């Protein structure tokens, strides 16, 4: 029963993405439908949705710059136009993304957003080149924007304690928010404790159902990226926070019968990713206003703490659901930092008499 309910949630989310992709295809050239159909077997609905958003901007750029006055409507594009796009055009597109207008808004992309859009455009050109429908794939000649390492932001141990205390006690909460806090503090503590105590993604957290939790083994099932399921384990601290919240839910007569979601909003519906992001931001801004803390930063906090406790990067990668250990290494600078500290005194500059 639990598997069915969990699958229903993710199927509903996939259906929403599919509906949005179908809607966005109306804003793209006719041949994009073939592309989306062709990449469907090896991509998630979320990946294809991001493709659709990126391609809207790309074809809008081509109308404004490359084919200005020649193509006045996105539906007039043909594969011959795609074949005429040069590597220089793609480089101009990347530069254009630094500051551009779309749908009446001025927007800009950082280097990571540019790299993602280039990856999308490459996928499009590669697909039609491999099918023999365009003669050359000029995107292969364009270098990916150099990605500078982001500063790793995470909470220190005392900040973790302060964050949980703030959620529980409401220290610093405005008078206007006190009433809301009284209603949500047990839930909020459970959410923050689960994020900090297991390192799960916010999307995994909102997908949890009541039956996902197994207190006999202190474990729960999550659906990870790509739809794979994994069993994760939690500590007694996490168990205590979850039990407190689930006991509170049992005594709330307003919860609709048949509602299976573990974490609920004030409207008694499954909590959203945005709502979790907002509550993390609310409490974190009271504890450490100079750090921009998000659910992902809490995941980084957990990953760093787990590495410090185990010294095993492969365990960290496995628990966090990273397919490639290099992803773990890239995101947790403390791993490199701690290793540097360990070897700092290994090289001796002065040899003793007995050496």
RODO-2510 file (C-alpha; in nm, 4 decimals, decimal comma):
residues 355
     n   res          X          Y          Z
     1     x     0,0000     0,0000     0,0000
     2     x     0,2812     0,2393     0,0931
     3     x     0,4605     0,1780    -0,2388
     4     x     0,1406     0,2508    -0,4293
     5     x     0,0790     0,5787    -0,2449
     6     x     0,4371     0,6905    -0,2915
     7     x     0,4263     0,5956    -0,6601
     8     x     0,0986     0,7866    -0,6966
     9     x     0,2639     1,1045    -0,5650
    10     x     0,5580     1,0821    -0,8038
    11     x     0,3337     0,9867    -1,0937
    12     x     0,1236     1,2942    -1,0235
    13     x     0,4365     1,5090    -1,0278
    14     x     0,5494     1,3496    -1,3548
    15     x     0,2083     1,4136    -1,5066
    16     x     0,2310     1,7818    -1,4118
    17     x     0,5707     1,8020    -1,5807
    18     x     0,4370     1,6280    -1,8911
    19     x     0,1454     1,8708    -1,9116
    20     x     0,3854     2,1652    -1,8855
    21     x     0,6150     2,0193    -2,1528
    22     x     0,3165     1,9790    -2,3835
    23     x     0,2228     2,3414    -2,3192
    24     x     0,5774     2,4658    -2,3857
    25     x     0,6001     2,2713    -2,7127
    26     x     0,3475     2,5175    -2,8513
    27     x     0,6190     2,7838    -2,8158
    28     x     0,8827     2,5806    -3,0011
    29     x     0,9460     2,4834    -3,3663
    30     x     0,7587     2,1785    -3,4954
    31     x     1,0697     1,9577    -3,5100
    32     x     1,1263     1,9911    -3,1328
    33     x     0,8450     1,7449    -3,0774
    34     x     1,0560     1,4800    -3,2543
    35     x     1,3522     1,5688    -3,0341
    36     x     1,1540     1,5342    -2,7102
    37     x     1,0099     1,2031    -2,8239
    38     x     1,3575     1,0784    -2,9149
    39     x     1,5220     1,1627    -2,5813
    40     x     1,2297     1,0478    -2,3673
    41     x     1,3610     0,6932    -2,2988
    42     x     1,6839     0,8240    -2,1411
    43     x     1,5705     1,1407    -1,9645
    44     x     1,3419     1,2283    -1,6766
    45     x     1,0376     1,4501    -1,7195
    46     x     1,2135     1,7202    -1,5163
    47     x     1,5152     1,7141    -1,7499
    48     x     1,2904     1,7469    -2,0547
    49     x     1,0976     2,0297    -1,8879
    50     x     1,4245     2,2166    -1,8370
    51     x     1,5128     2,1442    -2,2025
    52     x     1,1864     2,3093    -2,3070
    53     x     1,2518     2,6226    -2,1012
    54     x     1,6064     2,6515    -2,2362
    55     x     1,5045     2,5984    -2,5989
    56     x     1,2393     2,8710    -2,5786
    57     x     1,5164     3,1171    -2,4969
    58     x     1,7485     2,9764    -2,7650
    59     x     1,4977     3,0074    -3,0479
    60     x     1,3926     3,3508    -2,9276
    61     x     1,7593     3,4523    -2,9514
    62     x     1,7852     3,3133    -3,3057
    63     x     1,4806     3,5143    -3,4145
    64     x     1,6201     3,8340    -3,2632
    65     x     1,9826     3,7976    -3,3695
    66     x     2,0679     3,5288    -3,6258
    67     x     1,7510     3,5365    -3,8389
    68     x     1,6222     3,8834    -3,7591
    69     x     1,3721     3,9880    -4,0232
    70     x     1,3829     3,6438    -4,1860
    71     x     1,2056     3,4390    -3,9188
    72     x     0,9295     3,6306    -3,7450
    73     x     0,7531     3,3430    -3,5721
    74     x     0,9014     3,0462    -3,3901
    75     x     0,6794     2,8106    -3,5893
    76     x     0,8509     2,9233    -3,9109
    77     x     1,1797     2,7594    -3,8125
    78     x     1,2896     2,4599    -4,0182
    79     x     1,5774     2,2162    -3,9852
    80     x     1,7493     2,4148    -4,2615
    81     x     1,7675     2,7086    -4,0205
    82     x     1,9209     2,4803    -3,7577
    83     x     2,1763     2,3611    -4,0116
    84     x     2,2754     2,7240    -4,0749
    85     x     2,3650     2,7912    -3,7097
    86     x     2,7429     2,8198    -3,6679
    87     x     2,9670     2,7724    -3,3690
    88     x     3,0115     3,1503    -3,3619
    89     x     2,6334     3,1888    -3,3308
    90     x     2,6388     2,9589    -3,0286
    91     x     2,9210     3,1597    -2,8702
    92     x     2,7221     3,4792    -2,9294
    93     x     2,4234     3,3093    -2,7652
    94     x     2,6290     3,2358    -2,4522
    95     x     2,7405     3,5985    -2,4373
    96     x     2,3821     3,7142    -2,4962
    97     x     2,2698     3,5190    -2,1896
    98     x     2,4668     3,7528    -1,9630
    99     x     2,1851     4,0032    -2,0037
   100     x     1,8830     3,9458    -2,2252
   101     x     1,5129     4,0202    -2,2546
   102     x     1,2461     3,7535    -2,2655
   103     x     0,8695     3,7998    -2,2379
   104     x     0,9173     4,1625    -2,1374
   105     x     1,1605     4,0861    -1,8536
   106     x     1,5321     4,1553    -1,8278
   107     x     1,7124     3,8385    -1,7232
   108     x     2,0676     3,7133    -1,6814
   109     x     2,2445     3,3783    -1,6494
   110     x     2,5489     3,2914    -1,4439
   111     x     2,8129     3,0527    -1,5765
   112     x     2,6282     2,7444    -1,4504
   113     x     2,3021     2,8466    -1,6146
   114     x     2,4915     2,9146    -1,9377
   115     x     2,6541     2,5713    -1,9216
   116     x     2,3143     2,4074    -1,8739
   117     x     2,1637     2,5891    -2,1711
   118     x     2,4616     2,4983    -2,3858
   119     x     2,4140     2,1336    -2,2835
   120     x     2,0494     2,1550    -2,3901
   121     x     2,1360     2,3056    -2,7287
   122     x     2,4071     2,0441    -2,7788
   123     x     2,1553     1,7686    -2,7111
   124     x     1,9208     1,9137    -2,9735
   125     x     2,1889     1,9429    -3,2416
   126     x     2,3399     1,6031    -3,1613
   127     x     1,9996     1,4370    -3,1936
   128     x     1,9270     1,5764    -3,5403
   129     x     2,2882     1,5286    -3,6568
   130     x     2,2818     1,1606    -3,5545
   131     x     1,9497     1,1210    -3,7369
   132     x     2,1112     1,2655    -4,0516
   133     x     1,8662     1,5570    -4,0602
   134     x     2,1331     1,8289    -4,0298
   135     x     2,4752     1,8142    -4,1947
   136     x     2,6939     1,9399    -3,9110
   137     x     2,6830     1,9695    -3,5324
   138     x     2,8575     2,2996    -3,4697
   139     x     2,7775     2,2963    -3,0993
   140     x     3,0551     2,0379    -3,0536
   141     x     3,3074     2,3105    -3,1392
   142     x     3,1952     2,5390    -2,8564
   143     x     3,3760     2,5208    -2,5244
   144     x     3,1694     2,4862    -2,2087
   145     x     3,1854     2,7989    -1,9892
   146     x     3,4450     2,7551    -1,7161
   147     x     3,2722     2,6860    -1,3873
   148     x     3,4317     2,8427    -1,0826
   149     x     3,3911     2,6542    -0,7612
   150     x     3,1161     2,7976    -0,5460
   151     x     3,1952     2,8971    -0,1918
   152     x     3,0768     2,6129     0,0290
   153     x     2,8207     2,7445     0,2744
   154     x     2,7095     2,5239     0,5603
   155     x     2,6191     2,5476     0,9258
   156     x     2,8738     2,4927     1,2000
   157     x     2,7837     2,2668     1,4915
   158     x     2,6782     2,5496     1,7238
   159     x     2,4668     2,6983     1,4452
   160     x     2,2880     2,3649     1,3981
   161     x     2,1994     2,3655     1,7671
   162     x     2,0855     2,7280     1,7506
   163     x     1,8716     2,6583     1,4436
   164     x     1,6868     2,3707     1,6087
   165     x     1,6447     2,5668     1,9337
   166     x     1,5037     2,8624     1,7404
   167     x     1,2502     2,6398     1,5633
   168     x     1,1460     2,4848     1,8938
   169     x     1,1381     2,7955     2,1142
   170     x     1,0638     3,0676     1,8606
   171     x     1,3483     3,2920     1,9736
   172     x     1,3467     3,6084     1,7667
   173     x     1,0134     3,5319     1,5986
   174     x     0,8058     3,8451     1,5421
   175     x     0,4823     3,8920     1,7333
   176     x     0,2930     3,8649     1,4085
   177     x     0,4422     3,5189     1,3494
   178     x     0,4049     3,3861     1,7045
   179     x     0,0592     3,2412     1,6406
   180     x     0,1753     3,0590     1,3286
   181     x     0,4865     2,9365     1,5049
   182     x     0,2835     2,7830     1,7848
   183     x     0,0897     2,5812     1,5278
   184     x     0,3893     2,4708     1,3203
   185     x     0,6853     2,4438     1,5591
   186     x     0,6590     2,0675     1,6123
   187     x     0,6329     2,0090     1,2366
   188     x     0,9144     2,2545     1,1631
   189     x     1,1438     2,0896     1,4175
   190     x     1,0737     1,7515     1,2588
   191     x     1,1509     1,8847     0,9106
   192     x     1,4743     2,0560     1,0123
   193     x     1,5880     1,7579     1,2200
   194     x     1,5202     1,5188     0,9315
   195     x     1,7090     1,7376     0,6823
   196     x     2,0045     1,7864     0,9157
   197     x     2,0035     1,4285     1,0421
   198     x     1,9821     1,2400     0,7121
   199     x     2,0869     1,4802     0,4340
   200     x     1,7868     1,3978     0,2141
   201     x     1,6898     1,6301    -0,0664
   202     x     1,3947     1,8618    -0,0113
   203     x     1,2124     1,6918    -0,3005
   204     x     1,2571     1,3585    -0,1234
   205     x     1,1291     1,5022     0,2033
   206     x     0,8047     1,6411     0,0616
   207     x     0,7383     1,3051    -0,1075
   208     x     0,7389     1,1127     0,2210
   209     x     0,4154     0,9532     0,3411
   210     x     0,3142     0,8481     0,6915
   211     x     0,3815     0,4859     0,6026
   212     x     0,7303     0,5703     0,4720
   213     x     0,8620     0,5722     0,8290
   214     x     0,9620     0,2481     1,0018
   215     x     1,0370     0,3167     1,3670
   216     x     1,1176    -0,0481     1,4341
   217     x     1,4347    -0,0043     1,2279
   218     x     1,4587     0,3765     1,2371
   219     x     1,4433     0,3830     0,8594
   220     x     1,2412     0,5272     0,5736
   221     x     1,2065     0,4873     0,1989
   222     x     1,2823     0,7722    -0,0408
   223     x     1,2480     0,8007    -0,4162
   224     x     1,5759     0,9357    -0,5461
   225     x     1,6673     1,1068    -0,8717
   226     x     1,5809     0,8845    -1,1647
   227     x     1,2993     0,7173    -0,9723
   228     x     1,5175     0,4693    -0,7824
   229     x     1,4097     0,3897    -0,4283
   230     x     1,6458     0,3702    -0,1322
   231     x     1,6143     0,2827     0,2354
   232     x     1,7825     0,5359     0,4652
   233     x     1,8340     0,5204     0,8392
   234     x     1,8069     0,7859     1,1089
   235     x     1,9193     0,8448     1,4650
   236     x     1,7175     0,8522     1,7865
   237     x     1,7246     1,2329     1,7738
   238     x     1,5489     1,2240     1,4383
   239     x     1,3117     0,9530     1,5624
   240     x     1,2102     1,1651     1,8631
   241     x     1,1301     1,4654     1,6419
   242     x     0,9271     1,2524     1,3992
   243     x     0,7351     1,0788     1,6783
   244     x     0,6446     1,4143     1,8357
   245     x     0,5087     1,5424     1,5056
   246     x     0,3174     1,2249     1,4187
   247     x     0,1611     1,2164     1,7663
   248     x     0,0476     1,5755     1,7194
   249     x    -0,1079     1,4825     1,3856
   250     x    -0,3037     1,1999     1,5451
   251     x    -0,4797     1,4457     1,7754
   252     x    -0,5673     1,6930     1,4984
   253     x    -0,9251     1,6314     1,3786
   254     x    -0,8848     1,8722     1,0855
   255     x    -0,6553     1,6416     0,8902
   256     x    -0,8619     1,4990     0,6015
   257     x    -0,9314     1,1282     0,6118
   258     x    -0,7164     0,9437     0,3650
   259     x    -0,4421     1,2094     0,3614
   260     x    -0,1178     1,0099     0,3418
   261     x     0,1443     1,2859     0,3214
   262     x     0,3828     1,2937     0,6177
   263     x     0,4404     1,6687     0,6259
   264     x     0,1355     1,8904     0,5864
   265     x     0,0868     2,2606     0,5265
   266     x    -0,1432     2,4795     0,7355
   267     x    -0,4049     2,4047     0,4702
   268     x    -0,3727     2,0314     0,5519
   269     x    -0,2250     1,9441     0,2154
   270     x     0,1134     1,7917     0,1337
   271     x     0,3737     2,0559     0,2034
   272     x     0,5498     2,1988    -0,1020
   273     x     0,9190     2,2390    -0,1769
   274     x     0,8737     2,6166    -0,1718
   275     x     0,7150     2,6062     0,1740
   276     x     1,0072     2,4037     0,3130
   277     x     1,2542     2,6453     0,1517
   278     x     1,0735     2,9363     0,3142
   279     x     1,0683     2,7850     0,6627
   280     x     1,4407     2,7005     0,6427
   281     x     1,5121     3,0571     0,5331
   282     x     1,2949     3,1984     0,8135
   283     x     1,4737     3,0205     1,0964
   284     x     1,8225     3,0375     0,9449
   285     x     1,8004     3,4151     0,8974
   286     x     1,7464     3,4489     1,2722
   287     x     2,0451     3,2303     1,3575
   288     x     2,2996     3,3270     1,0929
   289     x     2,1739     3,6247     0,8884
   290     x     2,4963     3,6539     0,6851
   291     x     2,4664     3,3023     0,5434
   292     x     2,2123     3,2215     0,2749
   293     x     2,0919     2,8875     0,4097
   294     x     1,8679     2,6646     0,1969
   295     x     1,7597     2,3005     0,2334
   296     x     2,0517     2,2084     0,0076
   297     x     2,2903     2,3845     0,2475
   298     x     2,1485     2,1689     0,5283
   299     x     2,2269     1,8680     0,3069
   300     x     2,5829     1,9984     0,2723
   301     x     2,5992     2,0441     0,6483
   302     x     2,5027     1,6807     0,7004
   303     x     2,7435     1,5548     0,4328
   304     x     3,0340     1,7437     0,5879
   305     x     2,9501     1,6236     0,9402
   306     x     2,9168     1,2628     0,8189
   307     x     3,2565     1,2762     0,6509
   308     x     3,4177     1,4183     0,9623
   309     x     3,2711     1,1331     1,1664
   310     x     3,3549     0,8504     0,9247
   311     x     3,6449     0,9766     0,7131
   312     x     3,4944     0,7695     0,4305
   313     x     3,3897     0,9635     0,1217
   314     x     3,2275     0,6536    -0,0294
   315     x     2,9877     0,6209     0,2636
   316     x     2,8966     0,9884     0,2286
   317     x     2,8355     0,9461    -0,1451
   318     x     2,6189     0,6388    -0,0874
   319     x     2,4058     0,7942     0,1868
   320     x     2,3528     1,1148    -0,0105
   321     x     2,2651     0,9251    -0,3269
   322     x     2,5519     1,0576    -0,5401
   323     x     2,6167     0,8333    -0,8387
   324     x     2,9707     0,9647    -0,8737
   325     x     3,1981     1,0103    -0,5724
   326     x     3,3513     1,3123    -0,7498
   327     x     3,0186     1,4879    -0,7020
   328     x     3,0604     1,4384    -0,3280
   329     x     3,4182     1,5598    -0,3369
   330     x     3,3174     1,8691    -0,5328
   331     x     3,0357     1,9694    -0,2984
   332     x     3,2034     1,9137     0,0355
   333     x     3,5103     2,1341     0,0545
   334     x     3,5626     2,0360     0,4174
   335     x     3,6778     1,6966     0,2945
   336     x     3,9753     1,8540     0,1203
   337     x     4,0223     2,1047     0,4018
   338     x     4,0321     1,8339     0,6697
   339     x     4,2756     1,6254     0,4668
   340     x     4,5076     1,9246     0,4411
   341     x     4,4974     1,9688     0,8165
   342     x     4,5804     1,6015     0,8735
   343     x     4,9001     1,6176     0,6668
   344     x     5,0104     1,9648     0,7741
   345     x     5,2682     1,8333     1,0218
   346     x     5,3881     1,5303     0,8291
   347     x     5,6840     1,6976     0,6567
   348     x     5,9642     1,7805     0,9035
   349     x     6,1977     2,0683     0,8242
   350     x     6,4585     1,9917     1,0929
   351     x     6,5922     1,6403     1,1358
   352     x     6,6704     1,5212     1,4873
   353     x     7,0115     1,3855     1,5808
   354     x     6,8798     1,0304     1,5783
   355     x     6,7443     1,0562     1,2267
***
